[in-house]
Amino acid sequence: MLIDTHIHVGQFYDLYHSPAEIARLADDVGIDYLAVSSTTMCEENYEKVVREIEELITLLRERVLTTMWITPFGLEGSIAWFLESDIKWRCLKVHPFLHKNDWSPTGSQFAEVIDIARELKLPLMIHTGVDECCRSSKYISLISSNPDITFILAHGQPHEDALMVLNNCNNAFVDSAFMDIDEMVDFVNCGFANRLLWGTDMMIPSRFLPKQDMVCYYKSKLASFKKSVSIQDYEQVTFKNAMRVFRM
């Protein structure tokens, strides 16, 4: 089995990745379940986002683990497009890098998202990176003070920060989106094979590797990881952890 916990559909700058394209990718590389959010959220086009997710569900049915991407603007009322739709949401997501003046871990916006996660009983994915606005360590107090919520630190960056969070918070996971194989193996070697989720950020790599066939890229990275760890750890990362997070 293979579960990818970090995939995108929709508009990304000048590229558009349609539901049909994402469905083909899932079939071509053998993804059994995929957690999907729409990059069309960058346009705050809620109606279009709902339409994309619904179309993907029509194509892949229960294989789609729907991720509700929440923005600060959405919290002002537009999120109703999501909450009042017929979509069964499986995960929440926030992206502090895109809203650098928002998403303070101690602010009211994050508190509201935590309330939504608690009410809907959903995990919360947080984009992390090397910038101060979204370093993994910035959220350690938020994560530790909400032990009933499962947090996913997307990208697990900076690497040392993410390791510190995992060491201190049993309710935290990281995903491997845009993470190189050496970093993934280091999480495993540090004893966190049970807290690392296979995620690829597809189809975002196509913007940075325009000449690379994305199916080959995907299969190559998956094969490289499989060669680098034990079969037990490979299975833990590529599907067993996700089954726990998404209560499958």
C-alpha positions in Angstrom: 0.0 0.0 0.0 1.1 3.6 -0.6 -0.4 6.7 1.0 0.8 10.2 -0.1 -0.1 12.7 2.6 0.8 15.9 0.7 -0.5 16.4 -2.9 -2.0 19.4 -4.6 -4.6 20.0 -7.3 -5.3 23.4 -8.9 -3.7 26.6 -9.9 0.0 27.1 -9.0 1.4 30.4 -10.5 1.2 29.9 -14.3 0.6 26.1 -14.1 -2.8 24.4 -13.6 -2.9 20.8 -12.4 -6.4 19.5 -13.0 -8.2 16.8 -11.0 -7.8 14.5 -14.1 -4.1 15.0 -14.1 -3.8 14.2 -10.4 -6.0 11.2 -10.8 -3.7 9.9 -13.6 -0.6 10.5 -11.5 -2.2 8.5 -8.6 -2.9 5.6 -11.0 0.4 5.7 -12.8 2.6 5.6 -9.7 0.2 3.4 -7.7 -1.0 5.7 -4.9 -3.7 4.0 -2.9 -4.8 7.0 -0.9 -3.8 10.7 -1.3 -4.3 13.7 1.0 -5.1 16.6 -1.4 -5.4 20.3 -0.9 -5.9 22.9 -3.7 -3.3 25.5 -4.5 -6.2 27.5 -6.0 -6.6 28.7 -2.4 -3.8 31.2 -3.2 -6.4 33.0 -5.2 -9.0 32.7 -2.3 -11.4 31.2 -4.9 -13.4 29.0 -2.6 -16.0 28.0 -5.1 -13.4 26.7 -7.5 -11.5 24.9 -4.8 -14.7 23.0 -3.8 -15.4 22.2 -7.4 -11.8 20.8 -7.9 -12.0 18.6 -4.8 -15.4 17.3 -5.7 -14.3 16.5 -9.2 -11.2 14.6 -7.8 -13.5 12.6 -5.5 -15.7 11.7 -8.5 -12.6 10.3 -10.2 -10.9 8.6 -7.3 -13.7 8.2 -4.7 -12.6 7.1 -1.3 -9.0 7.3 -2.2 -9.0 11.1 -1.7 -8.2 12.2 1.8 -9.5 15.8 1.5 -7.5 18.6 3.1 -9.1 21.9 3.9 -6.6 24.7 3.4 -7.6 27.6 5.7 -6.4 31.2 5.2 -6.8 34.2 7.5 -9.3 35.7 5.1 -11.2 32.4 5.0 -11.7 32.6 8.8 -13.6 35.8 8.3 -16.5 33.9 6.7 -15.5 32.4 3.3 -14.7 29.1 5.0 -18.4 28.5 4.9 -17.8 27.3 1.3 -16.0 24.3 2.8 -18.0 23.7 5.9 -21.3 23.8 4.1 -20.2 21.6 1.2 -20.9 17.9 1.0 -17.2 17.1 1.2 -16.1 14.9 4.1 -12.9 16.7 5.2 -10.1 14.6 6.5 -7.4 17.1 7.4 -6.9 20.9 8.0 -4.0 22.9 6.7 -2.5 26.4 7.3 0.4 28.0 5.4 2.2 30.6 7.5 4.8 31.4 4.8 2.1 32.8 2.6 0.7 35.0 5.4 3.8 36.1 7.3 2.0 38.6 9.5 -0.7 36.1 10.5 -0.7 32.7 12.1 1.0 33.6 15.4 1.0 30.4 17.5 -0.5 32.4 20.4 -2.9 34.4 18.2 -6.7 34.2 17.9 -6.5 32.9 14.3 -4.6 29.8 15.2 -6.9 29.3 18.2 -9.9 29.3 15.9 -8.3 26.7 13.6 -7.5 24.5 16.7 -11.1 24.8 17.7 -12.2 23.6 14.2 -9.7 20.7 14.3 -11.0 19.7 17.7 -14.7 20.0 16.7 -14.2 18.0 13.5 -11.7 15.6 15.0 -9.2 16.3 12.3 -5.3 16.5 12.1 -3.8 19.9 11.4 -1.0 20.3 8.8 1.3 23.3 9.2 3.6 24.4 6.4 7.2 24.7 7.8 10.4 26.1 6.3 13.7 27.7 7.2 12.1 31.2 7.4 11.5 32.6 10.8 7.8 32.9 10.2 7.3 29.1 9.8 10.2 27.3 11.5 9.0 24.0 13.0 10.2 25.0 16.5 7.9 28.0 16.4 5.0 25.7 17.0 6.3 23.6 19.8 4.3 25.3 22.6 1.1 25.2 20.4 1.6 21.5 19.8 2.4 20.6 23.3 -0.5 22.5 24.8 -3.0 20.7 22.5 -2.1 17.1 23.0 -5.5 15.9 21.7 -4.8 17.3 18.3 -2.5 15.5 15.8 -0.1 18.0 14.1 1.7 17.4 10.8 4.8 19.6 10.2 4.8 19.7 6.4 8.3 19.5 5.0 9.8 19.0 8.6 12.0 22.1 8.3 14.4 23.2 9.5 15.5 19.6 10.0 17.0 20.0 13.5 13.9 22.0 14.6 11.6 19.3 13.5 13.6 16.6 15.3 13.4 18.7 18.5 9.6 19.0 18.1 9.3 15.2 17.6 11.4 14.6 20.7 9.1 16.8 22.8 5.7 16.3 21.4 4.2 12.8 20.9 1.3 14.3 18.9 3.5 15.7 16.1 4.4 14.1 12.8 6.4 15.4 9.8 5.9 14.7 6.1 8.6 14.3 3.6 7.4 16.8 0.9 10.4 18.3 -0.8 12.6 16.5 1.8 15.7 14.8 0.4 16.4 11.1 1.0 19.2 11.7 3.4 16.9 13.8 5.7 14.2 11.2 5.6 16.7 8.5 6.5 18.0 10.7 9.4 14.5 10.9 10.8 14.3 7.1 10.7 17.8 6.6 12.2 16.9 9.0 15.0 14.0 6.7 15.9 11.1 8.5 14.3 10.2 6.0 11.6 6.8 5.9 13.3 6.3 9.7 13.0 7.4 10.3 9.4 4.8 10.5 6.6 5.4 9.9 2.9 4.5 13.2 1.2 5.7 14.5 -2.2 4.0 18.0 -2.8 3.1 16.8 -6.3 2.7 18.3 -8.8 4.7 21.3 -7.4 8.1 19.7 -8.3 7.2 20.1 -12.0 7.6 23.9 -11.7 11.2 23.5 -10.6 12.0 20.4 -12.8 10.1 21.3 -16.0 12.1 18.7 -18.1 11.6 15.9 -15.6 8.9 13.3 -16.2 6.9 13.5 -12.9 5.9 9.8 -12.9 9.6 8.8 -13.3 10.6 11.4 -10.6 8.1 10.0 -8.2 8.9 6.3 -8.7 12.7 7.1 -8.5 12.4 8.9 -5.1 10.2 6.1 -3.7 12.6 3.4 -4.9 15.6 5.3 -3.4 13.9 5.5 -0.1 13.0 1.9 -0.1 16.6 1.0 -0.7 17.8 3.2 2.1 15.7 1.7 5.0 14.4 -1.6 6.3 11.2 -2.9 4.9 9.5 -2.4 8.3 10.5 1.3 8.3 9.6 1.7 4.7 6.1 0.4 5.3 5.8 2.5 8.5 6.5 5.7 6.5 4.7 5.0 3.3 1.4 3.9 4.7 1.1 2.7 8.3 1.7 6.1 10.0 -0.8 7.7 7.7 -3.4 5.1 8.6 -3.0 6.2 12.2 -3.1 9.9 11.5 -6.2 9.7 9.2 -7.9 7.0 11.4 -8.2 4.5 8.5 
